[in-house]
Amino acid sequence: MSGLKTRPTDQKPEDFLETVEHPTRKSDGYKLLEIFKNVTGEKPVMWGPSIVGFGSYKYENTRGKEFEWPRVGFSPRKQSLSIYITPGFDRFTDLLDVLGKHRLGKGCLYINKLADVDIEILKKIVRKAYIETT
């Protein structure tokens, strides 16, 4: 596998979360850590310096290169919480409609703070994405 710089590291997710300066993002990061652990049953692993990932899978891009990526993950970024949902969001439109305030990127769900969304709906999205990424 070559090309992808974001790979599993030995850094502890809790150590990373302690470096988050924004108090709400830090607190929400710890909440997401517990949510993702409970939903996936996986041990969290740092992927690169800033993504907390759960599980892994291999995929092939359109050029035939194989990569490894977390099945689901998150990162408390400066601008928002980034939730990584690998299979994309087409299968989640019904849940996204009732999630609460959010934005979508190509493979990310952006949330300003957890208080803006329905946590139970978020758990359903993470669970469904985790299960479908096999």
Z-matrix of the N, CA and C atoms (Angstrom, degrees):
N
C 1 1.445
C 2 1.521 1 108.51
N 3 1.301 2 116.53 1 131.05
C 4 1.451 3 119.30 2 178.75
C 5 1.513 4 109.82 3 -140.49
N 6 1.331 5 114.96 4 159.35
C 7 1.448 6 119.93 5 173.47
C 8 1.517 7 115.34 6 100.95
N 9 1.293 8 118.96 7 -39.61
C 10 1.454 9 121.08 8 -176.79
C 11 1.521 10 109.05 9 -87.35
N 12 1.327 11 116.67 10 122.83
C 13 1.461 12 121.31 11 -176.07
C 14 1.528 13 112.76 12 -86.95
N 15 1.311 14 116.63 13 -21.84
C 16 1.461 15 120.31 14 -178.43
C 17 1.513 16 109.21 15 -84.17
N 18 1.342 17 114.41 16 106.40
C 19 1.463 18 121.50 17 -177.59
C 20 1.521 19 109.02 18 -133.45
N 21 1.331 20 117.03 19 162.88
C 22 1.469 21 119.96 20 178.50
C 23 1.529 22 111.20 21 -59.44
N 24 1.327 23 115.21 22 143.91
C 25 1.461 24 122.02 23 178.04
C 26 1.527 25 109.09 24 -126.29
N 27 1.316 26 116.30 25 175.38
C 28 1.466 27 121.68 26 177.23
C 29 1.524 28 112.58 27 -91.38
N 30 1.335 29 117.26 28 -2.38
C 31 1.461 30 120.39 29 -179.47
C 32 1.526 31 110.05 30 -63.19
N 33 1.320 32 117.32 31 141.07
C 34 1.463 33 121.58 32 177.08
C 35 1.527 34 109.09 33 -81.39
N 36 1.331 35 117.51 34 133.58
C 37 1.464 36 120.28 35 178.59
C 38 1.533 37 112.95 36 -55.36
N 39 1.322 38 116.56 37 -36.86
C 40 1.470 39 119.74 38 179.82
C 41 1.529 40 110.86 39 -64.42
N 42 1.328 41 116.87 40 -36.67
C 43 1.470 42 120.11 41 177.16
C 44 1.526 43 110.44 42 -64.64
N 45 1.332 44 116.02 43 -40.91
C 46 1.461 45 119.67 44 176.38
C 47 1.521 46 110.48 45 -62.80
N 48 1.336 47 117.43 46 -47.31
C 49 1.465 48 120.35 47 -177.60
C 50 1.528 49 111.74 48 -60.76
N 51 1.315 50 116.61 49 -30.94
C 52 1.473 51 119.70 50 177.92
C 53 1.527 52 111.97 51 -66.04
N 54 1.327 53 118.06 52 -20.74
C 55 1.466 54 120.74 53 -179.50
C 56 1.527 55 112.66 54 -85.65
N 57 1.327 56 117.54 55 -9.18
C 58 1.462 57 121.01 56 -179.43
C 59 1.524 58 108.31 57 -70.41
N 60 1.320 59 116.41 58 121.68
C 61 1.459 60 121.22 59 -174.55
C 62 1.526 61 113.37 60 -79.22
N 63 1.307 62 117.36 61 -39.35
C 64 1.467 63 121.44 62 -177.10
C 65 1.533 64 108.87 63 -68.74
N 66 1.337 65 118.47 64 119.03
C 67 1.474 66 120.15 65 -173.95
C 68 1.529 67 114.57 66 -60.92
N 69 1.317 68 117.60 67 -38.67
C 70 1.468 69 119.47 68 179.31
C 71 1.518 70 110.48 69 -69.40
N 72 1.333 71 117.54 70 -41.62
C 73 1.465 72 120.44 71 178.93
C 74 1.531 73 110.82 72 -64.75
N 75 1.328 74 116.42 73 -38.44
C 76 1.466 75 119.69 74 177.90
C 77 1.527 76 110.08 75 -63.39
N 78 1.310 77 116.69 76 -49.40
C 79 1.463 78 121.14 77 179.42
C 80 1.529 79 110.84 78 -60.52
N 81 1.330 80 116.07 79 -45.64
C 82 1.465 81 120.15 80 178.49
C 83 1.529 82 111.01 81 -64.56
N 84 1.326 83 117.17 82 -33.91
C 85 1.465 84 120.95 83 177.12
C 86 1.517 85 111.31 84 -61.23
N 87 1.328 86 116.55 85 -43.52
C 88 1.463 87 119.66 86 177.62
C 89 1.531 88 111.17 87 -66.25
N 90 1.322 89 116.81 88 -37.50
C 91 1.470 90 119.73 89 176.75
C 92 1.527 91 110.53 90 -64.47
N 93 1.338 92 116.36 91 -43.34
C 94 1.469 93 119.79 92 177.91
C 95 1.517 94 111.22 93 -63.15
N 96 1.317 95 117.22 94 -37.71
C 97 1.463 96 121.09 95 177.74
C 98 1.523 97 110.11 96 -56.33
N 99 1.314 98 117.09 97 -47.25
C 100 1.470 99 121.31 98 179.04
C 101 1.522 100 111.95 99 -67.43
N 102 1.323 101 116.64 100 -42.49
C 103 1.466 102 120.58 101 179.21
C 104 1.524 103 110.32 102 -59.73
N 105 1.319 104 117.18 103 -50.39
C 106 1.467 105 121.17 104 -177.63
C 107 1.525 106 111.36 105 -64.99
N 108 1.336 107 117.36 106 -39.77
C 109 1.476 108 119.57 107 177.45
C 110 1.516 109 110.22 108 -61.70
N 111 1.324 110 117.18 109 -45.63
C 112 1.463 111 121.08 110 -178.29
C 113 1.527 112 112.19 111 -67.34
N 114 1.315 113 117.15 112 -41.50
C 115 1.460 114 121.07 113 -177.46
C 116 1.522 115 111.63 114 -70.59
N 117 1.343 116 117.37 115 -41.90
C 118 1.460 117 120.21 116 -174.62
C 119 1.526 118 113.69 117 -92.03
N 120 1.331 119 117.01 118 -26.62
C 121 1.454 120 120.47 119 -173.79
C 122 1.519 121 112.28 120 73.52
N 123 1.326 122 116.90 121 9.61
C 124 1.465 123 122.75 122 -177.66
C 125 1.527 124 111.20 123 -97.24
N 126 1.314 125 114.85 124 155.85
C 127 1.455 126 121.77 125 171.87
C 128 1.535 127 107.33 126 -81.51
N 129 1.345 128 118.46 127 133.50
C 130 1.459 129 119.51 128 179.86
C 131 1.524 130 111.85 129 -71.22
N 132 1.325 131 115.25 130 145.10
C 133 1.460 132 122.51 131 178.92
C 134 1.525 133 107.52 132 -133.81
N 135 1.326 134 116.06 133 136.48
C 136 1.456 135 119.75 134 174.93
C 137 1.527 136 108.75 135 -76.19
N 138 1.312 137 115.53 136 131.22
C 139 1.455 138 123.23 137 174.51
C 140 1.516 139 105.86 138 -111.25
N 141 1.325 140 115.85 139 109.98
C 142 1.452 141 119.52 140 -173.26
C 143 1.519 142 108.78 141 66.33
N 144 1.314 143 117.36 142 -162.66
C 145 1.463 144 119.89 143 -175.39
C 146 1.523 145 115.61 144 -81.81
N 147 1.360 146 118.73 145 -9.27
C 148 1.459 147 116.45 146 -170.44
C 149 1.527 148 117.14 147 -145.63
N 150 1.319 149 118.96 148 9.35
C 151 1.469 150 120.42 149 178.35
C 152 1.523 151 109.12 150 -114.75
N 153 1.324 152 115.71 151 125.85
C 154 1.460 153 121.77 152 174.90
C 155 1.524 154 105.82 153 -94.23
N 156 1.332 155 116.15 154 113.42
C 157 1.455 156 120.38 155 -175.03
C 158 1.518 157 112.63 156 -113.10
N 159 1.325 158 114.91 157 158.22
C 160 1.465 159 122.45 158 -178.71
C 161 1.515 160 108.24 159 -133.45
N 162 1.333 161 115.23 160 121.56
C 163 1.453 162 120.34 161 -176.16
C 164 1.515 163 110.14 162 70.72
N 165 1.309 164 116.17 163 177.11
C 166 1.457 165 120.69 164 175.85
C 167 1.520 166 108.79 165 -154.38
N 168 1.289 167 114.62 166 160.00
C 169 1.454 168 120.48 167 175.18
C 170 1.513 169 108.31 168 -151.88
N 171 1.295 170 115.90 169 160.13
C 172 1.457 171 121.29 170 177.65
C 173 1.515 172 108.28 171 -107.57
N 174 1.306 173 113.90 172 139.89
C 175 1.455 174 118.93 173 176.88
C 176 1.521 175 109.32 174 -138.90
N 177 1.295 176 114.94 175 162.17
C 178 1.450 177 121.37 176 -179.84
C 179 1.520 178 108.30 177 -114.99
N 180 1.341 179 116.31 178 130.01
C 181 1.455 180 119.10 179 178.97
C 182 1.530 181 110.37 180 -80.28
N 183 1.307 182 116.13 181 -178.38
C 184 1.466 183 120.11 182 -175.88
C 185 1.520 184 112.99 183 -67.70
N 186 1.327 185 117.19 184 -16.16
C 187 1.468 186 121.08 185 177.87
C 188 1.527 187 112.64 186 -94.89
N 189 1.329 188 116.29 187 4.07
C 190 1.451 189 120.54 188 177.36
C 191 1.516 190 114.96 189 86.29
N 192 1.348 191 117.96 190 6.92
C 193 1.464 192 120.82 191 177.26
C 194 1.514 193 109.67 192 -85.01
N 195 1.330 194 115.29 193 138.51
C 196 1.451 195 120.99 194 -179.27
C 197 1.533 196 110.20 195 -96.07
N 198 1.328 197 115.31 196 137.29
C 199 1.456 198 122.12 197 -179.66
C 200 1.520 199 110.26 198 -133.50
N 201 1.312 200 116.04 199 158.06
C 202 1.458 201 122.31 200 173.59
C 203 1.522 202 107.68 201 -114.10
N 204 1.332 203 116.23 202 140.12
C 205 1.456 204 121.79 203 -176.79
C 206 1.524 205 108.20 204 -150.41
N 207 1.342 206 118.33 205 154.16
C 208 1.469 207 118.83 206 176.93
C 209 1.530 208 111.20 207 -65.58
N 210 1.306 209 115.51 208 147.29
C 211 1.469 210 119.45 209 177.71
C 212 1.517 211 110.14 210 -65.11
N 213 1.338 212 116.93 211 -43.98
C 214 1.460 213 123.44 212 172.88
C 215 1.526 214 107.06 213 -144.66
N 216 1.309 215 116.22 214 159.41
C 217 1.456 216 119.09 215 179.36
C 218 1.513 217 111.26 216 -172.51
N 219 1.332 218 114.79 217 -178.56
C 220 1.463 219 120.04 218 179.31
C 221 1.521 220 109.75 219 -155.64
N 222 1.328 221 113.93 220 165.05
C 223 1.454 222 121.10 221 173.17
C 224 1.528 223 109.01 222 -152.77
N 225 1.327 224 117.15 223 127.84
C 226 1.461 225 119.56 224 174.30
C 227 1.534 226 109.52 225 -81.63
N 228 1.297 227 116.61 226 90.36
C 229 1.468 228 122.67 227 -178.72
C 230 1.528 229 110.35 228 -81.15
N 231 1.329 230 116.49 229 169.66
C 232 1.464 231 120.62 230 -179.17
C 233 1.526 232 112.02 231 -61.70
N 234 1.332 233 117.11 232 -41.08
C 235 1.461 234 120.64 233 -175.84
C 236 1.522 235 114.46 234 -84.77
N 237 1.331 236 117.07 235 -28.82
C 238 1.465 237 120.33 236 -176.66
C 239 1.524 238 109.48 237 -170.95
N 240 1.320 239 114.73 238 173.68
C 241 1.464 240 120.85 239 171.21
C 242 1.520 241 106.40 240 -84.18
N 243 1.308 242 116.86 241 128.70
C 244 1.461 243 121.45 242 177.43
C 245 1.521 244 108.31 243 -104.50
N 246 1.311 245 115.87 244 122.30
C 247 1.464 246 122.25 245 177.87
C 248 1.521 247 106.50 246 -108.18
N 249 1.333 248 116.08 247 122.05
C 250 1.462 249 120.89 248 -176.99
C 251 1.523 250 109.47 249 -96.28
N 252 1.318 251 114.40 250 114.47
C 253 1.459 252 122.83 251 -179.40
C 254 1.521 253 106.02 252 -119.49
N 255 1.295 254 116.35 253 100.86
C 256 1.449 255 121.91 254 -168.45
C 257 1.525 256 115.71 255 -63.17
N 258 1.324 257 120.72 256 -41.79
C 259 1.468 258 116.43 257 -175.10
C 260 1.524 259 114.22 258 -72.37
N 261 1.320 260 118.69 259 4.46
C 262 1.457 261 120.93 260 -177.11
C 263 1.516 262 110.30 261 85.76
N 264 1.314 263 116.73 262 -177.10
C 265 1.457 264 119.96 263 -170.04
C 266 1.521 265 115.46 264 -112.91
N 267 1.326 266 117.62 265 0.95
C 268 1.463 267 120.20 266 -178.69
C 269 1.524 268 112.39 267 -57.21
N 270 1.317 269 116.99 268 -35.81
C 271 1.470 270 120.88 269 -177.99
C 272 1.523 271 113.45 270 -81.92
N 273 1.318 272 116.84 271 -0.88
C 274 1.465 273 120.05 272 -173.97
C 275 1.521 274 113.85 273 -115.87
N 276 1.319 275 118.20 274 11.87
C 277 1.463 276 119.96 275 -174.03
C 278 1.527 277 112.38 276 -58.23
N 279 1.326 278 117.49 277 -39.65
C 280 1.469 279 119.47 278 179.73
C 281 1.530 280 111.38 279 -63.75
N 282 1.324 281 117.33 280 -39.52
C 283 1.463 282 121.21 281 179.02
C 284 1.521 283 111.16 282 -74.40
N 285 1.318 284 117.30 283 -38.95
C 286 1.463 285 120.73 284 179.28
C 287 1.521 286 111.69 285 -64.11
N 288 1.327 287 116.27 286 -31.79
C 289 1.468 288 120.45 287 178.93
C 290 1.523 289 112.13 288 -61.98
N 291 1.330 290 117.16 289 -26.58
C 292 1.468 291 120.50 290 -177.53
C 293 1.529 292 112.93 291 -115.34
N 294 1.334 293 117.00 292 7.08
C 295 1.469 294 121.26 293 -178.05
C 296 1.515 295 112.61 294 -66.76
N 297 1.304 296 117.07 295 -44.11
C 298 1.462 297 121.60 296 -172.79
C 299 1.514 298 108.89 297 122.65
N 300 1.313 299 115.87 298 -164.85
C 301 1.463 300 122.37 299 -174.66
C 302 1.531 301 111.07 300 -67.38
N 303 1.337 302 116.36 301 120.37
C 304 1.461 303 122.15 302 -179.54
C 305 1.522 304 109.96 303 -161.68
N 306 1.317 305 115.18 304 168.23
C 307 1.462 306 123.24 305 172.49
C 308 1.527 307 106.95 306 -131.30
N 309 1.313 308 115.24 307 157.17
C 310 1.463 309 120.03 308 178.41
C 311 1.515 310 110.75 309 -117.32
N 312 1.320 311 115.32 310 142.54
C 313 1.455 312 122.86 311 169.04
C 314 1.515 313 106.58 312 -114.81
N 315 1.320 314 117.14 313 -168.33
C 316 1.456 315 120.41 314 -178.10
C 317 1.530 316 111.99 315 -60.19
N 318 1.316 317 117.35 316 -47.92
C 319 1.460 318 120.97 317 179.10
C 320 1.505 319 112.62 318 -129.98
N 321 1.342 320 116.00 319 15.67
C 322 1.472 321 120.04 320 -176.26
C 323 1.516 322 111.95 321 -127.09
N 324 1.297 323 113.09 322 146.15
C 325 1.451 324 122.47 323 171.13
C 326 1.521 325 105.18 324 -107.69
N 327 1.320 326 117.33 325 122.22
C 328 1.457 327 121.62 326 -178.27
C 329 1.518 328 110.23 327 -104.66
N 330 1.326 329 115.26 328 127.10
C 331 1.464 330 122.16 329 179.53
C 332 1.521 331 107.12 330 -128.40
N 333 1.314 332 117.01 331 132.88
C 334 1.458 333 119.86 332 178.95
C 335 1.524 334 110.88 333 -67.83
N 336 1.337 335 115.79 334 -48.96
C 337 1.467 336 121.08 335 176.59
C 338 1.520 337 108.31 336 -153.80
N 339 1.331 338 115.92 337 153.16
C 340 1.468 339 120.07 338 -176.73
C 341 1.524 340 112.61 339 -61.32
N 342 1.315 341 116.59 340 -27.52
C 343 1.469 342 119.56 341 178.97
C 344 1.534 343 111.99 342 -63.64
N 345 1.330 344 117.58 343 -16.48
C 346 1.468 345 121.87 344 179.75
C 347 1.520 346 113.91 345 -81.61
N 348 1.338 347 117.62 346 -9.82
C 349 1.464 348 120.28 347 -174.22
C 350 1.524 349 111.47 348 -128.85
N 351 1.314 350 114.39 349 163.05
C 352 1.457 351 121.98 350 174.84
C 353 1.533 352 107.40 351 -82.94
N 354 1.317 353 116.74 352 112.09
C 355 1.466 354 122.23 353 -175.46
C 356 1.526 355 111.33 354 -60.76
N 357 1.314 356 118.04 355 -38.00
C 358 1.471 357 120.10 356 -179.68
C 359 1.529 358 111.26 357 -65.29
N 360 1.320 359 117.35 358 -36.22
C 361 1.469 360 120.66 359 176.77
C 362 1.527 361 109.45 360 -69.00
N 363 1.334 362 117.12 361 -41.56
C 364 1.460 363 120.83 362 177.01
C 365 1.528 364 110.52 363 -58.72
N 366 1.320 365 117.01 364 -43.12
C 367 1.467 366 121.11 365 177.86
C 368 1.530 367 110.69 366 -59.94
N 369 1.321 368 117.30 367 -40.99
C 370 1.470 369 120.79 368 178.83
C 371 1.523 370 110.99 369 -63.20
N 372 1.333 371 116.79 370 -40.81
C 373 1.461 372 120.85 371 179.45
C 374 1.530 373 109.75 372 -63.92
N 375 1.330 374 116.65 373 -47.61
C 376 1.468 375 120.92 374 -179.35
C 377 1.524 376 110.33 375 -62.19
N 378 1.329 377 117.34 376 -44.82
C 379 1.460 378 121.59 377 -179.73
C 380 1.528 379 111.11 378 -60.90
N 381 1.330 380 115.91 379 -48.01
C 382 1.458 381 120.36 380 -178.96
C 383 1.530 382 110.97 381 -63.19
N 384 1.328 383 117.00 382 -42.73
C 385 1.471 384 120.66 383 179.35
C 386 1.525 385 110.61 384 -64.66
N 387 1.316 386 116.70 385 -42.12
C 388 1.460 387 121.08 386 -179.69
C 389 1.533 388 110.83 387 -62.14
N 390 1.307 389 115.74 388 -46.34
C 391 1.471 390 120.91 389 -178.22
C 392 1.525 391 111.22 390 -66.04
N 393 1.320 392 116.88 391 -39.43
C 394 1.471 393 120.62 392 -175.12
C 395 1.526 394 112.98 393 -79.36
N 396 1.323 395 118.11 394 -11.71
C 397 1.458 396 120.85 395 -179.31
C 398 1.517 397 108.63 396 -97.76
N 399 1.306 398 115.38 397 74.90
C 400 1.472 399 119.48 398 179.83
C 401 1.508 400 110.29 399 -125.07
